[in-house]
């Protein structure tokens, strides 16, 4: 059994040397590699979190801009509707004024034409009366009566002019 204890001790020492050697050669570089990888992953996560925060901030700014544009559009739409309504009212009022003006002008024109027609009718009636009177007088009045009528007419005209 001596050999087996000695063998066992040699195997343990060899194993410990192998573990020490492997630790020195492989374990530390493996730990360094894992640390570097952990730091790389951690920095990537931090970068991703930072970018996500930037995206959220940009999204908020974009939403705010969209809301501002929507409000501006609504304001412009309301102003346009008010302007259209105002123009409609102005045009309607202008059309009513124009219609009144046309009616007034038409009334004045009708009145003027009626006056002219009356004057024309009076003139024609006067001419017809004179013509009829001449014809009647020519048949009924002799020359002596005619001279008296002319004198009477002349004196009437002189009286009106004085």
C-alpha positions, 0 to 999 in steps of 0.5 A, a space after each residue: 500500500 505504500 505504493 498506492 499512497 505514494 502514487 496517490 500523493 504524486 497524482 495529487 501533486 501532479 493534479 495540483 500542478 496541472 490545475 495551477 498551470 492551467 489556472 495560470 495559462 487558461 483560467 486568467 485569460 478566460 476570466 479576462 475574456 469573460 470580463 471583457 465580454 461582460 463589459 462589452 455586453 454591459 456597454 452595449 446594454 447601456 448604449 441601447 438604453 441610451 438610444 432607447 431614451 433618445 428615441 423616446 425623447 425624439 418620439 415625445 418631441 415628434 408627438 408634441 410637434 404633431 399636436 402643435 401642427 394639428 392645433 395650427 391646422 384647426 386654428 387655420 381651418 377656423 379662421 378660414 371658415 370665419 373668413 369664408 362666412 364673412 365674405 359670404 355675408 359681405 357678398 350677400 349684403 352687397 348683392 342686396 344693396 345692388 338689388 335695391 339699387 337696381 329696383 330704385 333705378 328701375 322705378 325711377 326709369 319707369 317713372 321717367 318713362 311714364 312722365 314722358 308717355 304722359 307728356 307725349 299723350 298730352 302733346 298728341 291730344 293737344 294736336 288732335 284737339 287742335 286739328 279737330 277744332 280746326 276742322 269743326 271751326 272751318 265748317 262752322 265759323 265764317 270769316 268774321 267770326 274767325 277774326 273775332 276768335 283770333 283777336 280774343 286768342 291774342 289778347 288772352 296770350 298777351 294777358 298770360 305773358 304780362 
